[in-house]
Amino acid sequence: MSDVKISASDVKKLRDMTGAGMMDCKKALKETAGDFDGAIEFLRKKGQKLSAKRADRDAKEGCVLAIVSDDNSKGIVVRLSCETDFVSKNDDFVAMTQKIADLALSKFPETKEELLAEDFGGMALGDKIIEQTGVIGEKVELADYQRLEGPMVVPYIHMGNRAGVIISLSKASDSFVAAGKDVAMQVAAMNPIALDQDGVSQEKIQKEIEIGMDMARQEGKPEAMLERIATGKLNKFFKENTLVNQMFVKNNKQTIAAFLESVDSDLAVTAFKHVKLG
């Protein structure tokens, strides 16, 4: 280790540059004889080593943010994951998630892999996240990234950054913001698996039919009636699990589709993205 004297101001400067702890910054500067570029690389390698060691750890905590552009024409949701609730609530961790969200909205890449390759303070975002593993001392990863475009995209962040939703509406107007927020809240609360029944996979539909037939068979229903009974159960499944067919949580006498039509006869939700911790 170098005998070069490291000043407190240099340690603070490196901390401001990397977010690493004071002692880690002091050690990095000593190891590299006060060279800042070398110290940053030292911290990055520390993160890579720790990231490899903790690769099999569960990172079920974290921060989810949903944001949209000023004109509401596009929106994104990102989830930066970590191992503990303590880290997820740290101001620096939330601030980094916000910077990632801002970058995602600005560049609007199609995939998470493309987002990880974007420049983030002079290095690829993926490398920055690995560096943060060394800084924080636990697994950190960009667990999810989703985006939407449309006439009007509305965001909602649920439960203290534990879930985020963006929805796309068929028409744009400032008067639709509240309705859009209500629909986004519906997604967060009721967790639909698809927009409508056309969005449900054939594999899932077949599985539900098989479950319905098996339940009817166990109840002693005649074999000839099983398929008809299962079809009825499938329709109930669609009503409970597809967004436009769900009953509106704020008014259980109308579906989401009917609620939006009550706001404007041509208003509909065209897509949604739901990202949550866990």
N, C-alpha and C positions, 0 to 999 in steps of 0.2 A: 504493500500500500504506500502511496506517495506521502512524503512529509510536507508537501506544499500546504501553506496555511490557507484555509478556506474561510472567507469572511461571512458574517451573518447576512450581509446584503446579497452576496452571491447565492447563498442557500435560498434566500427569499425569492430571488430572481428565477432560479430554477424551479422552485415550487410554483410560482405564478405561471411559468411556461408549461408545466406538466401536470400540476395538481397532486404530485407525489408528496408524501409526508416529509417533514423537516429533516428527520434523521436519515431517511432514504436519500434525500437530495444531498445532504452533507457527505454521506458515504459514496454516492456516485461521483461527486466532484473530487473527493480524495482519490478514488480509484483511477480517475482520468486526469489527475494533476491540474484540476481546475478548468479543463476543456468542456465547454457547455455542450457542443455537439456530441462529444464522446460520452458525456454524462447522460444525455438524452438517450443515446443508443444503449448505454448500460442499463438504464431503467427499462427500456423496451425489451431487452433480452431477459431481464428479470421477469417481466410480464409473460414473455413467451414460455419460460421454464415453468412458471406457476400455472399458466394456462394449460400446459400439457399435463401437469400433475392433477389438475382439478377438472379435466375434460369430462370425467364420468360423474361429476357431482350434479345434483339437481339444482337448477336455477329457476325456481318457481315463483320467486318474488321479483319485484322490479317496478318499473314505471311505464304506463301506457299513456300516450298522448295522441289526440286527434285534432288536426288543424286544417283550415281551408284557406284558399287564396282570397284576396280582398274582394274579388268579383264573384266569389262563390262558385266558380266554374270547375274547380278541382280541389281535391282534398286527400289527405294521407292519414294513416294511423301507423305508429311505430310502437314497438314494445322492446325496451332495453331491460334485460333480465339480470338478476343477481341471485345470490343464495339466501340472503337474510332480509327480513323486514327492516332491520336497523339501517342497512345500507340503502334500501329502496327509498327511505324517507329522508335521506341526507340531502341537503340543499344542492351540493355539488353534483350528486348523481341525477337529481331532477333537472338541474341546469344543463347537464350534458345531454340528457334525453331531449330537452327542448332544442338544443343546437342541432341534434340529429334530425329532429322533426322539421326544423327550418330548412336544413340542407335538402331533405327529401322533397319538401314542397317546392323548393327553388329549382332543383334539378329534375325532379319528377321521373326518376328512372322506372323502368318497367318491372324490374325484379329486385329482390333483396341483395342478390349477388352484385348487381350493378351499383346499388347504393353503397355497399361495402367497399367498392373500388373508387368511390368519389373522394376527392381531396378534402381533408379535414384538418385544417391548421398545418399544412405542409406535409402531411402523410396520408396514406389511404385510411379511410374510416375504419376498415377492418383492423389495421395495425394499431390505430389509436385505441380501439376497444381492447385489444390484447395488452397494450401498455397499461390500460386502466386496471386490468386484472392484477398486475404487479403493484399498482398504486393502492388499490383497495384491499387486496389480499384474499379475494374470493372470485369465483367464476363470474365473468361478465360476458354477455353475448347479446347481439341483436337478434332476438328470437322471432320477430315477425315484422313485416312491412306490407301494408296494403294501400292501394290508391283507387280513386274514382274520379271520373270526369262526367260532366253532365250540365244541363241547363242551370241546375242549382244543387250544390252539394252542401249539406248541413252536418256539423259535427256535434258530438256529445261525449263528455268524459265522465265516467261513472265511478263512484266509490273511492274518491281520493286517489285517482290515477291507477286504479286497478283494472279498468276496462275502458275501451274507447270504441266509438261507433261513428261511421260516416254513412250518410244515405244520399242518394241522388234522386231528385224530383224531376218530373217531366216538364215543368214550367218554372220560370224564375220571377220572383217578386219579393220585395221586402216584406210583404204581408204574409208570405208563406213560411217565414223563418220559425215562428212559434209552432206551427203545425209540423214542420220538419223536425224540430227539436223533440216534439212529442213522439213522433215515429221512431226517432233514434233512441229515445228513452225506452220505448216499447221493445226494441231489439235487445237492449242491454238487460231489460227485466225478464223477457220471455224467451230469449235465446232461440229464435226460429232457425231452422236448418236450411231454408231456402226462401226465395222471394214468393214463389207460388209452386203449385204441384209440378209444373213443367221443369222446375229446377231441382226436383228430387230425382236422384239416380234410380235407374231401373233395378239395380241391385238392392237398394234400400226398399223400394216398393215391393219387390218380390219377397224380401225378408219379412216385411210387415204382413203381407198376405199369408205367408206360411205360419207366422205367429198367430194371426187371427183364426186360421183354419184349425190349428192345433188347440187353441183355447176352446173353440166351439166343439171340437171332438171330445175334449176332456169333460165338457159340460153335458155330453151325451146327445148332442144334436145329430140328426140324420146325415149321413155322408153326402147325400144329394144337395143338402142345404149349406154345406160348409163354405163353398166358394162365395155364395151370395152373402152369407154372414160376414165373411172376411172382407168383402168389398165394402160393406157398410162400415166396418171398423177402420178400413183404409181411408174412407172419406172423413171420418172423425179425426184420424191421424193428420190429414192435410189441414183441417181446420185448426188444430192445436199447434201445428209445427211449421206452417208456412206463413210468412209475415202478412201478406195482404188478406189472408183468410182468418187470421187470429182476431179474437174479440179485443177491442181497444181497452186497455187497462183503465183508462179514465172514464170510459162509458161502455160497459159490457153489453149494451144493447145494439152496438154497431161494430162491424169489422173495421180493420184499418183501411181497407179499400173504400168503404162507405164513409168513414170519417174524412178522408181526403176529398172525396166527392162533395161532401157537405161544405168544405172550404172553398172549392172551385170545381165545377162540373168536369173539367178536363185535367184536374190534378191527380197524379199517381206517383207512387214510388217505383223507380225503375231498377234500383240496385242498392245493396248495402254491404258493408264490411264491418265485421265485429271481431275485435281483438281483446283478449282478456288474459290475466295472469292464471297460472296453474298448469 
